[in-house]
Amino acid sequence: MKRKGFTLIELIIVVIIVGILATLAIPQYTKAVERARWGKAKHALGLIINAEKMLAGETGSFLQVNQGAGPLNDSALGSYVELNDVDNDTDWIYYTQLNNPPGGTTCEAVAMRRSGTYKDRWIALDNTGAWRGTLNPD
């Protein structure tokens, strides 16, 4: 008589194989999610710097929006570029700051991580296109 179904050994082997595959796949998945979050922040910083450049083109000066000062979209920058998605981002805190190197004033948009493994890590983009900070997750 022929039996139908799987033996206990076959089931244990399948569970072990699935566990090994999950052990390999989960870290890669979390790294991909983290890279996507950093990419989102870089895109937002580009939007903020573009708004700063447009504002400076009209007014002759950049705007400093301090951390915790309120939504960027409510500042003068919001009249140049739509920043609601930036303000609603739960992964990052965005703000701008003015720097005064020799030869003129530059503006820098900063994104700081709110929580998680990379909490308080930051990246910044200035109006010349230069990046500073921790550019990518580990």
N, C-alpha and C positions, 0 to 999 in steps of 0.2 A: 504494500500500500504506500502510495506517494503522499508526502505531507505538503500542505500549502502554507506559505508564510515564511518568516525569517527566524533564524535561531538567535538566541541571546548573544552569542559571540558576534554574529554579523551586525546586530544592532549596536553593540558596544563599539565595534570598529567604525561604524558610520558616525556615531556620536564623537569619537575621538578625532576623526578626520574633519568634521564640521568645527570642532573646537579649535583645531590647529589653523584652519582657514580663517576663522573669526579672529584669532590672535594676530594673524598677519594683516587682515583687512581693516580692523577697527582703527589702529593708529594711522594708517594711510588716509582713512576717511576723515579723521579729526584734523589732520594736517591740511587736507584739501579745504575743509570748512574754514580753517583759520586763514589760509591764503586768500580765500574769497572775502573774508572780513577785511583783511588788510588792503585788498584791491578796491573794495568799496570805499574805504577811508581815503585812499589815494585819489580816487575819482572825485570824492567830495572836496578834497583839498584843491584840486584843479578848478572846480566850480567856484570856490571861495576866492581863490587868487584871481580868476577871471573877473569876478564882480569887483574886487579891489582895484584891478587895473582900469576897469571902466569908470569906477568912481573917481580914481585919481586923474583920469583923462579929462573928466568934466570939472572937478573941483580943484585939482592941483595937489591934493594930499590924500593919503591913505587913511583908513578908519581903523582904530583899534577897538576890538570887541573883547573885553576881558572875560576870562573863564567865569561862568556862572552869571554873566550880565544879562542873560535872557536870550531868546531865539535870535539867530543870525538873520532870519527872514524878516524880523521886525525892525532890524537896523536898516541903515541906508543901503546896505548891500542887497537886501531883498527886492529893491526896485530895479536891479540890474539882472539878477539871476534868480530863478526859483530855488529856494533853499529849504522848503518844507521837509523834504526827505532827509536833508542833513540834520535839521532840528529834531526830527523824530527818530533818529538813529539811536538805538538803545545800546549799541556796542561801544560807541565813541563819544567823547566830549570834544567839541570843536570851538576854537576861538582864534582870534588874530592878534598879532602884536607887531609893534613898530620897532625896528632896529635902526640905529644910527651909526653906520660905519663911516670911516672917512670918505668924504666925497658925496654924501647924500643919505637920504632916508630910504630904507627898504621895508617892505611889509612881509610878514610871514604868517601863513595859516598853519595852525597846529591841531593835530588830532591826538588825543590821549585816551588810552583804553580804559573803560569804566570798571571792568570786572574780569574774572577768569584767570587763567594761567598767566596771561600777559598784562595783568592790571598795572596801570601806571607807566606802561611803555608807550612811547610816543613817536610820531613822525611829523615832519614839518616840511612845507614847500614855500619857498620865497618867490617874490615876484620876478626874479631872474630865471626861475626854473630849477634852482638848486635844491636838492633834498638833504635833510639832516635827520638825525635821530636813528632809531632802530628801523631800518627799512623793511625788513621781513621778519616773520616769526622764525624761531630757531629751526 
